[in-house]
Amino acid sequence: MKYKYLLFFFALFFVHDVFAQITNPFSRLSVTDHPLRLYSPNQLTMVGTISQDNTILGIVKTPNNQVYTVKPGSQLGNNAYVVDVTTQKITVQQNNQMIELLLRQVK
């Protein structure tokens, strides 16, 4: 009888883990695996912002027309990260160089 309960609890935890992965597809995505790590800042285009309270997220478009949000600290490409996001530009630091992605109209 006690093995039946042990089997039940094992199945319960296993099913929970499987459903957690299905409902959250990015649960195993590490920072180094993020799709924006594949693109240098010069390949990205700023297409908008999202703001809530005092937080502003930048929206960038990749060369293959995928859209992602970035915030200060987000990593891009090789040795690049977002320093600042405003409604008009995203400032990125790559090595010791500052790069500005200016807001552009989406076609």
C-alpha positions as CSV (number, residue, x, y, z in Angstrom):
1,M,0.0,0.0,0.0
2,K,2.8,2.5,0.8
3,Y,4.4,1.9,-2.6
4,K,1.1,3.0,-4.2
5,Y,1.4,6.4,-2.4
6,L,5.1,6.7,-3.3
7,L,4.3,6.0,-7.0
8,F,1.5,8.6,-6.8
9,F,3.8,11.3,-5.5
10,F,6.5,10.5,-8.0
11,A,4.0,10.7,-10.8
12,L,2.6,14.0,-9.4
13,F,6.0,15.7,-9.4
14,F,7.0,14.3,-12.8
15,V,3.7,15.5,-14.4
16,H,4.2,19.0,-12.7
17,D,7.7,19.3,-14.2
18,V,6.5,18.3,-17.7
19,F,3.6,20.8,-17.6
20,A,5.9,23.6,-16.2
21,Q,8.1,23.1,-19.3
22,I,5.2,23.1,-21.7
23,T,3.6,26.3,-20.2
24,N,6.9,28.2,-19.9
25,P,9.0,27.5,-23.1
26,F,11.8,29.8,-21.9
27,S,12.2,28.0,-18.6
28,R,15.5,26.5,-19.7
29,L,16.7,29.4,-21.8
30,S,19.9,30.9,-20.3
31,V,21.2,34.4,-20.9
32,T,23.8,33.1,-23.3
33,D,21.2,31.2,-25.4
34,H,19.0,34.3,-25.9
35,P,18.3,35.0,-29.6
36,L,19.6,38.6,-29.4
37,R,23.1,37.2,-28.6
38,L,23.3,36.2,-32.3
39,Y,23.2,39.8,-33.5
40,S,25.5,42.7,-33.2
41,P,23.9,46.0,-32.1
42,N,24.4,47.4,-35.7
43,Q,22.1,44.7,-37.0
44,L,19.2,45.7,-34.8
45,T,16.6,48.4,-35.4
46,M,14.7,50.2,-32.7
47,V,11.0,50.1,-33.6
48,G,9.3,51.3,-30.4
49,T,9.0,51.3,-26.6
50,I,6.7,49.9,-24.0
51,S,6.4,51.8,-20.7
52,Q,4.7,51.0,-17.4
53,D,5.1,53.1,-14.3
54,N,8.7,54.3,-14.4
55,T,10.1,51.4,-16.5
56,I,10.7,51.7,-20.3
57,L,11.4,48.7,-22.4
58,G,12.9,49.1,-25.9
59,I,11.5,47.1,-28.8
60,V,14.1,46.0,-31.4
61,K,13.7,44.2,-34.7
62,T,16.3,41.7,-36.0
63,P,17.3,41.3,-39.7
64,N,14.9,38.3,-39.9
65,N,12.0,40.5,-38.7
66,Q,11.8,39.0,-35.2
67,V,10.8,41.5,-32.5
68,Y,12.2,41.5,-28.9
69,T,12.2,43.7,-25.9
70,V,15.3,45.0,-24.2
71,K,16.0,46.9,-21.0
72,P,19.2,48.3,-19.4
73,G,21.5,45.3,-18.8
74,S,20.2,43.2,-21.7
75,Q,23.0,41.5,-23.5
76,L,23.4,41.8,-27.3
77,G,25.8,40.2,-29.7
78,N,29.4,39.8,-28.6
79,N,30.4,41.9,-25.5
80,A,27.5,44.4,-25.9
81,Y,24.8,45.3,-23.5
82,V,22.1,47.9,-23.2
83,V,23.0,50.9,-21.1
84,D,19.9,53.1,-21.4
85,V,16.5,53.1,-23.0
86,T,14.5,56.2,-23.8
87,T,11.4,56.8,-26.0
88,Q,13.7,58.0,-28.8
89,K,16.8,55.8,-28.6
90,I,18.5,52.7,-27.1
91,T,22.1,53.2,-26.0
92,V,24.4,50.2,-26.2
93,Q,27.9,49.8,-25.0
94,Q,30.1,47.4,-27.0
95,N,33.7,47.1,-25.7
96,N,34.5,50.8,-25.1
97,Q,32.3,52.2,-27.8
98,M,28.8,53.6,-27.3
99,I,26.2,52.8,-30.0
100,E,22.8,54.5,-30.3
101,L,19.9,52.8,-31.9
102,L,17.5,55.5,-33.0
103,L,13.7,55.0,-33.3
104,R,12.8,54.2,-36.9
105,Q,9.5,53.8,-38.7
106,V,8.6,50.1,-39.4
107,K,7.8,49.4,-43.0
